[in-house]
Amino acid sequence: MSHVAPQKVVLHGHELSYADNGEGPVVLFIHGILGSQQQWSHLVDRMDDDHRVVLPDLFGHGESAKPVGDYSLSAHAATMRDLLDHLGVERVTLVGHSLGGGIAMQFFYLFPERVERLVLVSSGGLGREVNVVLRAATLPGAAQVLSVAASAPVLSQVEALGNLATRAGWRPGADISAIWKGFSSLGDRESRRSFLATTRAVIDIGGQSISAHDHLEDSLPIPTLIVWGSKDHMIPASHARSVEQSLPECQVEIFDGAGHFPHLDDPDRFARLLRDFIASGGTTDGSTRAD
């Protein structure tokens, strides 16, 4: 996405970074915890010939500000609404990954008139289970542990080990690369504070504390696509199956062998799937496919 220069706008008194490229129906991509707009950047060239692609960094992430404040799903959703207002965009297809899926659902719950269709990728908010590492971030003392684990000396040693392994022939998968990039962004206090605030807004020691299931049947009467990796170790793919029971008309696509980032594991398939979903008006046959 080197040809798309990120821009900044002041919302709620703080700078929000975003990329905006292309013309046509608008697709708003919302990343997850420790993510950024860069996790979607590979899709720009696959989408922006006939779609307008908007990629924000959530507050507390990427190049956006990391203020002390509200990191709830509702707060993030309101920020996305204000960004769309700034851009003069009325309606969008929402694509949310992980935490971004929870934000996308909350956005639709709060502002249903602004959403044409919904795409949830390895989404949060659809079940209790979540990786133990994220649950650990809710424990007392997590800030102190994180300040050591994400310190420059520790990060340098881990990176050096990774470089040695790479030279020996090891090739990290999409999950490891994305998670490492996110974790290595926690070197400063503001980023760590924002990460903990974001995590604790949706997760407790027992797992995910926010559930959309109580609202699914009444609150998602729009075309909905669910995408998941069969080997997701952050949020299990069984959550996609549970959505089918509440939303039998939704389209579920399981990427066989993919992890928590199916859009990175197989970006060509993901882009084709997304384009077809938008072009069809989001109509589905309610089937589930795994390749």
C-alpha positions in Angstrom: 0.0 0.0 0.0 3.0 2.3 -0.5 1.0 4.3 -3.1 -1.7 5.1 -0.5 -0.5 7.7 1.9 -2.1 7.4 5.3 -4.0 10.5 6.4 -5.0 11.9 9.8 -8.1 13.5 11.1 -8.7 14.8 14.6 -11.7 13.1 16.3 -12.7 13.6 19.9 -9.6 15.7 20.3 -7.1 13.0 19.1 -5.5 12.1 15.8 -6.9 9.1 14.0 -4.8 7.6 11.1 -6.5 6.1 8.1 -6.0 5.2 4.4 -8.7 6.0 1.8 -8.4 4.8 -1.7 -10.4 4.0 -4.8 -13.9 4.8 -6.0 -17.2 2.9 -5.8 -19.1 1.1 -3.0 -17.3 1.8 0.3 -15.8 -1.0 2.3 -14.6 -0.2 5.8 -12.0 -2.6 7.2 -11.6 -2.8 11.0 -8.6 -4.6 12.4 -8.2 -6.4 15.7 -6.2 -6.1 18.9 -2.6 -5.3 18.3 -3.4 -4.8 14.6 -3.4 -1.8 12.3 -4.5 -0.8 8.8 -1.4 -2.5 7.5 -3.1 -5.9 8.0 -5.5 -5.0 5.3 -3.1 -3.2 3.0 -2.6 -6.2 0.7 -6.3 -6.0 -0.2 -6.1 -2.4 -1.6 -4.8 -3.4 -5.1 -7.3 -6.3 -5.2 -10.3 -4.0 -4.3 -9.7 -0.4 -5.2 -10.3 -0.6 -8.9 -14.1 -0.5 -8.4 -14.5 -0.1 -4.6 -13.6 2.7 -2.2 -11.5 1.1 0.5 -11.2 2.8 4.0 -8.6 1.4 6.4 -8.4 3.1 9.8 -6.1 2.5 12.7 -8.3 2.2 15.8 -7.4 4.5 18.7 -4.7 2.9 20.7 -3.3 1.1 17.6 -0.9 1.8 14.7 -0.3 5.5 14.0 -3.5 6.7 15.7 -3.3 8.4 19.1 -3.3 6.3 22.3 -5.2 8.4 24.8 -6.3 7.5 28.2 -10.0 6.9 27.8 -12.8 4.6 26.7 -11.8 1.6 24.6 -15.1 -0.2 24.7 -16.8 -1.6 21.6 -19.3 1.3 21.6 -16.5 3.9 21.8 -14.7 2.4 18.8 -17.9 2.1 16.9 -18.7 5.7 17.5 -15.3 6.7 16.3 -15.8 4.7 13.1 -19.2 6.6 12.6 -17.4 9.9 13.1 -14.7 8.9 10.5 -17.4 8.1 8.0 -19.1 11.4 8.7 -15.8 13.2 8.1 -15.4 11.3 4.8 -19.0 12.0 3.7 -19.9 8.3 3.6 -23.4 7.3 4.4 -23.4 3.5 4.0 -20.7 0.8 4.0 -19.9 -2.8 3.8 -18.2 -3.5 7.2 -15.4 -6.0 7.4 -14.1 -6.7 10.9 -11.4 -9.0 12.1 -11.2 -10.4 15.6 -11.9 -7.4 17.9 -12.9 -5.5 14.7 -15.7 -8.0 14.2 -17.1 -7.1 17.6 -16.8 -3.5 16.7 -18.5 -4.1 13.4 -21.5 -5.8 15.1 -21.7 -3.1 17.7 -21.6 -0.5 14.9 -24.5 -2.2 13.2 -26.4 -2.4 16.5 -26.0 1.3 17.1 -26.2 2.6 13.5 -28.0 0.0 11.4 -28.9 2.6 8.7 -25.2 3.0 7.9 -24.5 -0.7 7.1 -25.3 -2.5 3.8 -23.7 -5.9 4.7 -21.4 -7.4 7.3 -18.3 -9.5 7.0 -16.9 -11.1 10.2 -13.4 -12.6 10.1 -12.4 -14.7 13.0 -14.6 -12.4 15.0 -14.8 -11.7 18.7 -18.1 -11.6 20.5 -19.4 -14.9 19.3 -18.4 -17.2 22.1 -16.6 -17.3 25.5 -13.4 -19.1 24.4 -10.3 -17.1 23.6 -6.6 -17.7 23.8 -5.1 -17.9 27.3 -2.5 -15.2 26.5 -5.2 -12.6 26.0 -7.0 -13.8 29.2 -3.7 -13.3 31.1 -3.7 -9.7 30.1 -6.6 -9.1 32.5 -4.7 -10.4 35.5 -3.3 -8.0 38.2 0.3 -7.2 37.4 -0.1 -7.8 33.7 1.2 -4.2 33.0 4.5 -4.9 34.8 5.0 -8.3 33.1 4.3 -6.7 29.7 6.7 -3.9 30.3 9.5 -6.5 30.7 8.4 -8.9 28.0 8.0 -6.0 25.4 11.2 -4.2 26.4 13.8 -3.5 23.8 16.4 -6.0 25.1 13.9 -8.9 25.2 12.4 -8.0 21.8 15.9 -7.8 20.3 16.8 -11.2 21.6 13.6 -12.8 20.3 14.1 -11.2 16.9 17.7 -12.4 16.8 16.5 -16.0 17.4 13.9 -15.6 14.7 16.5 -14.4 12.2 18.7 -17.4 13.0 15.7 -19.7 12.5 14.9 -18.0 9.2 18.4 -18.4 7.9 18.1 -22.1 8.9 15.1 -22.5 6.6 12.1 -21.7 9.0 9.4 -19.7 7.5 6.9 -18.1 9.9 3.2 -18.4 9.0 0.8 -15.5 8.8 -0.3 -15.8 12.4 3.2 -15.7 13.8 4.2 -12.7 11.6 1.1 -10.7 12.4 1.2 -11.4 16.1 4.9 -10.7 16.4 4.5 -7.4 14.6 1.7 -6.4 16.9 3.5 -7.5 20.1 6.7 -5.6 19.0 4.6 -2.4 18.9 4.2 -2.5 22.7 7.6 -1.0 23.4 6.2 2.3 24.8 4.0 2.8 27.9 1.1 4.4 26.0 0.8 1.4 23.6 0.8 -1.0 26.5 -1.8 0.9 28.4 -4.0 1.1 25.3 -3.6 -2.6 24.7 -4.5 -3.6 28.2 -7.5 -1.2 28.2 -8.8 -2.6 24.9 -8.3 -6.2 26.0 -10.0 -5.7 29.4 -13.0 -4.0 27.8 -13.9 -7.3 26.0 -12.1 -10.1 27.9 -11.9 -11.3 31.5 -9.9 -14.2 33.1 -12.6 -16.6 32.0 -12.6 -15.6 28.3 -14.6 -13.1 26.2 -16.9 -11.1 28.4 -19.0 -9.6 25.5 -21.4 -11.7 23.6 -23.5 -10.8 20.5 -25.6 -13.9 20.6 -28.5 -12.3 22.5 -28.8 -9.8 19.6 -28.0 -11.9 16.6 -31.5 -12.9 15.4 -32.9 -9.4 15.9 -29.9 -7.3 15.1 -28.4 -8.8 11.9 -31.2 -8.8 9.3 -28.6 -7.9 6.7 -26.4 -10.1 4.4 -23.7 -11.5 6.6 -20.5 -13.4 5.7 -18.5 -15.3 8.3 -14.9 -16.2 7.5 -12.7 -18.3 9.7 -9.5 -20.4 9.7 -9.9 -24.0 10.6 -6.7 -23.9 12.7 -7.4 -20.7 14.6 -5.7 -20.9 18.0 -6.9 -17.5 19.2 -10.6 -17.9 18.8 -11.9 -21.4 17.8 -13.6 -21.9 14.5 -16.5 -23.6 16.4 -17.7 -20.0 17.0 -18.5 -19.8 13.3 -20.7 -22.9 13.6 -22.6 -21.4 16.5 -23.5 -18.3 14.3 -25.1 -20.7 11.8 -27.6 -21.8 14.4 -28.6 -18.2 15.1 -28.3 -17.0 11.5 -29.1 -19.9 9.2 -29.1 -17.5 6.2 -25.6 -16.3 6.7 -22.7 -17.5 4.5 -19.9 -19.3 6.3 -16.5 -19.9 4.7 -13.9 -22.0 6.5 -10.3 -21.6 5.2 -8.9 -25.1 5.7 -5.4 -24.9 7.3 -5.6 -21.2 8.0 -5.1 -19.6 11.4 -6.5 -16.5 13.0 -5.7 -14.4 9.9 -7.4 -16.1 7.0 -7.2 -12.9 5.0 -3.4 -13.1 5.3 -3.1 -16.8 4.8 -5.0 -16.7 1.5 -5.5 -13.1 0.4 -6.5 -14.0 -3.2 -9.3 -16.2 -2.0 -10.4 -13.7 0.6 -10.5 -10.9 -2.0 -12.5 -13.0 -4.5 -14.9 -14.1 -1.7 -15.4 -10.5 -0.6 -15.9 -9.1 -4.1 -18.4 -11.9 -5.0 -20.3 -11.3 -1.7 -20.6 -7.6 -2.4 -21.4 -8.1 -6.1 -24.2 -10.6 -5.3 -25.8 -8.1 -3.0 -24.9 -10.4 -0.1 -27.4 -13.0 -1.0 -26.4 -16.5 0.1 -27.7 -20.0 0.1 -26.9 -20.5 3.7 -24.2 -23.1 2.9 -20.9 -23.7 4.5 -17.8 -24.3 2.5 -14.3 -25.4 3.5 -11.4 -25.6 1.0 
